[in-house]
Amino acid sequence: MNKKILIIFTVFLIFFAFGLHSAQAQGSCFCNSWGDVVVDNCSSGYTATCVPVESLPETCSEGDKICYDGIEYECAGGNWVDTSSPCSPPCACIKDDEPVDPGPTTVLQVRSQIDGHYTEGLTIENVGGHPGTGGTTNYDYIDYDGAAIPSTTLRAPETFDGADFVEWSAACDSVSGRDCNVSVFADQTKTVIARYEHHVGCTLSASKTKVAPGESFQIKIEAEHIEGVNSAFYQEDGTWSTSFDCGNQQKCTATWDLTHFEEGAYEYKGGFWPRIGDFVHCPQTITVTVEDLPDPSGSLSCQSSTQDSITLSYSFENSSSNQVSLFRGTSRLTTFSGSDGSGTYTDSGRSAGTSYTYRLRDGDYSEAPLLDSATCSTQEPTLVCNPPSYRSYDNINWGSTGLVRYNNSNNCSSYTTERRHYNSSTNNWESWGGTTNSFTQFSGYYRVSFGITSNNTYTRIQFRSKATGDGYNDSAWVESPQIDISLSTPTNLTCNTVSASQINLAWNSVSGADGYRIYRCSGTNCDPTTEVHSQTGTSWSNTGLSANTVYRYRVRAYNHATQSSYSNITECITSDLPSCNPPSYYTYGGIDWGRTGYIYYYNSNNCSDYTTERRYYNSSTNSWGSWGGTTTSFTQYPGYYRVSFAITSDNTYTRIQFRSKATGDGYNDSAWVESPQIDISLSTPTNLTCNTISASQINLA
């Protein structure tokens, strides 16, 4: 069983007690391959509507067929293939719009069961509402992959994101059945299969409508029916022909070759029997006239021409083929239908100053009978300057004079040049302007100068130039690339050391700049990439720096659209801080084991803070220990200060030494000033007393 093309409709309607009317109540209709209704047997209250496929679906299944733009396409290898066979779009009997009574939600899910056809022609009637109101209101097509298929078949399209229904209802499940009758009430959901019965057509045609006695012609019937075509017939002046066996194919082309020797008008009708159903009549009635025909004649002449086109005037009468063709050489340009006709035809894309021979023939092949011929010429070419070619540009900076260069034209020596700006505030290119005929000639090229307007809304510029010359038409315009307008680089950046913590900078201003960014680094030969400040002015004082340090700077200009290149690098070193005068050793006291010792220093004359340290000599290792016991505490006296240290009671320490230095904000510390190396003594015993015990004993304490 072939894959079915799945259609899911979602309809939110009201049902009181009525189900679906059968599709037969709608009647039937048929469209020709041009999308015109040619058979309208729709019931009263229904409108016959051709429903062409708007676009080929993105995916297809092997063997699927679809009628698109009057041509049948078949799926092969996963792609739609043009079979070059004509076809007719489906025709639907669409029920005229009627109001739908609002109420509780009801859902009808409709699926199609049609081999090889999309069901754009499917119509559902009398769903919901009161008796007779009918009409679907909400639906959408969903194919196998879940992608929406556009349609104009049913009314009130509305997107539906429904689920992939996998179960079929028992209703209308017959392959050959055409009717789907199911009752759906409020707050219910039902799924039905809908048969597609509108893919029916019958077209009658004749190869010629005027023939001479004894001249043959052909009657053709193109029949199509979803259930298959059994046999086709034509009727001549009320008498039916023998049948043409169509083998129950869905499409059938039946032909009969006829010849009449008696003059007169012969009327033809046609139709076919489907495999299932009633006889289908073709809507056309064709009359073929048999009479002695005058010889075909025609005329062809040159009407007008340009450098690349020729317009011809033609007329013809009594064409025996009803197809008169215009040829250039052996190439058929066009074919005119009918036995008589006249008009003009323009042959474009020709070469200037060239002659062409045209022939009018009675038929659509190059050896058909000749009716007339004409030889026509296009106009001579006009002298045109060769265009220049873009070469280079330079100095496209705000407020500067920009230069654009073009290579010379090889046969014109004058040039016109224009420019335009891109305005970032409107996000549009402005019109070409600033036209100039001035240029400077160099060997092989010319240069044009343009002032670059200092306007911060302009972010890009473009040039165009053309060659001009007396007796020549101007060449085409030749455009340059679109060029970003940059800011000029700040120049003459200098620095000046003010103190140990301040360096002043200055530089030249840049036209079009909104401000400047300043970059800094510290250290010899470093690259200043860190932005430390931005401002609008052209000088700056950098404070809070470290003393005796190398600082390197550079600057770049910026505006809202761009920024310049970096300026030159300038380098300065901050000055060193003044140093505190060192104190001087004065004296010591109390340097005894387990006591608090004192060290005295005379004051520094410009710094008033002091740091003091001590170290011990270890007799067990015969070496001095590290400086330590650091303290910034001291007691100030007139002209000197005293620092207290506890003398550690450690028998391995035999000597002690002190050092002190002056410190102060904004000053470097002074050098350390050491005391002499001091022996640590034992304290003198005190309060020695004695007590006589006997003639031979005295106790001491």
Order of alpha helices (4+ residues) and beta strands (2+ residues): beta-beta-beta-beta-beta-beta-beta-beta-beta-beta-beta-beta-beta-beta-beta-beta-beta-beta-beta-beta-beta-beta-beta-beta-beta-beta-beta-beta-beta-beta-beta-beta-beta-beta-beta-beta-beta-beta-beta-beta-beta-beta-beta-beta-beta-beta-beta-beta-beta-beta-beta-beta-beta
